[in-house]
Amino acid sequence: MIGGKHFASSEIKQRVNEVNTQWESLEAASAEKRERLQQAYQVGNLMVYACNLPEAATFHSHPIYRTSA
């Protein structure tokens, strides 16, 4: 349609360019979100690891960290 003599070829080209631009933006946003999710996952794993250390039980039982009234 674009290469031929279609009456709306310029509008089609414009719309294809818009869709391509939006697609590139979506890919960039997806990559950014993937990076943030991976970072959050790593922090979560670090927290689980830290909470399983023997020192963590001592730390959490320290009087200044207790929340009881």
N, C-alpha and C positions, 0 to 999 in steps of 0.2 A: 504494500500500500504506500509506503513511504517512498520507495524507489520509483514507483510508477507515477502516473499522472492523476492520482486520486485528488479529488477536489479539496480534501481536508488534510493533505499531507503535511502542511506546515503546523497545523494544530496537533496532529498526531506526533510529529517530531518534538514539539514543545512538551506535550504530555509525557512522552517517553523519557525526555530529559528530567522532568519533574519527578517521575517515579524512580528513576535511577538515583537522583539526588536524595530522595527520601529513603531509599534502600540503603545507601551508604551511611546515612545518619542513623538508621536503625542498627546496622552492623556495628557502628562505633559505640552506640549506646549499649548494645548487647555485650560487647567486649569489656566495656567499663563496668557493667553490672557483674559480669563473670568474675572480674578481678576483685571487686568488692566482696562478692560472695566467697571467693577463695580465701581472702584475708580473714573474713569473719569465721570461716570454717577452721582456719589455722589457729585463730585466737581461741575458739571454742575447744579445740583439741588441746591447746596449751593449758587452758583452765582445767580441763578434766585431768590432765597429767599432773598439774600442780596440786589439785585437790586430792589426788591419790598418793602423794608423797607422805611419808610418816610425819614429817615436820608440819604438814598442813593440819593434822589433827591437833597438834600441840598449839599451833597458831590460833586456830578457831576456838579453842577452849580457854584461851587466855582471858582473864577477867575484863580487860578493856574492850574486848570484842563481843562479849555476851550482851544480848538484847533483853534479858529478863529484867523485870521491874523489881 
